[in-house]
């Protein structure tokens, strides 16, 4: 991670905390991932040599910068998806500021639609950091688009444990995924797809 990228991340983290602090409406907040959570997922990208990474929930691009830096190291590419047009614009500008825009496709759209258009068994790692009640609806396509030994990483798994509980149950009920909860940041739930021959 170079000095330019580190400065941008530090600035965005500080600005995000200042922006979100006085706001009571969660939809108006940037809700950036914590540095520790983003660092963990970036490490998973590098450790798994992931070359195809999909993030659902871009916000202003803070976490996407972490992941873009990681796929730059693996020779891969990040696709990050955001529904809000203003945040798409902000994310593109921030990724450019950090010097990693060439490694990222920022998609203005809905996560479910992007998953529907993603080829089966084509993604090494998926990050979920969006509207948590939607994750169970994503589930059938998440299973399809992940490669064998692909990884799911879900943010806010401790801070919003009850909102992630139903999705976690889906991950664990068929023993298709090796699931672990990492109590870093707001909590990161990871699931590695270790079996692909279980019934749907």
Number of C-alpha atoms within 10 A of each C-alpha: 9 9 9 11 20 14 13 18 22 13 12 18 18 11 13 18 14 11 14 16 10 9 11 9 8 9 9 10 16 18 19 20 23 17 16 15 22 23 18 16 25 22 15 18 26 17 11 15 17 23 20 21 25 26 23 24 23 31 27 25 29 28 29 31 30 24 31 29 26 29 24 17 16 17 12 18 22 28 20 29 25 24 17 15 13 12 17 22 16 16 24 19 15 22 27 15 16 21 17 21 20 12 20 24 15 21 18 18 16 14 23 18 10 17 19 15 10 17 12 15 14 16 23 23 27 26 25 22 20 21 12 20 13 15 21 17 12 17 15 13 17 21 20 18 21 26 20 17 17 23 27 26 23 25 27 23 24 19 14 13 15 12 17 21 16 14 19 22 11 14 22 14 9 12 13 19 22 15 18 14 15 16 15 19 19 18 21 26 23 24 23 21 21 15 13 15 7 8 6 7
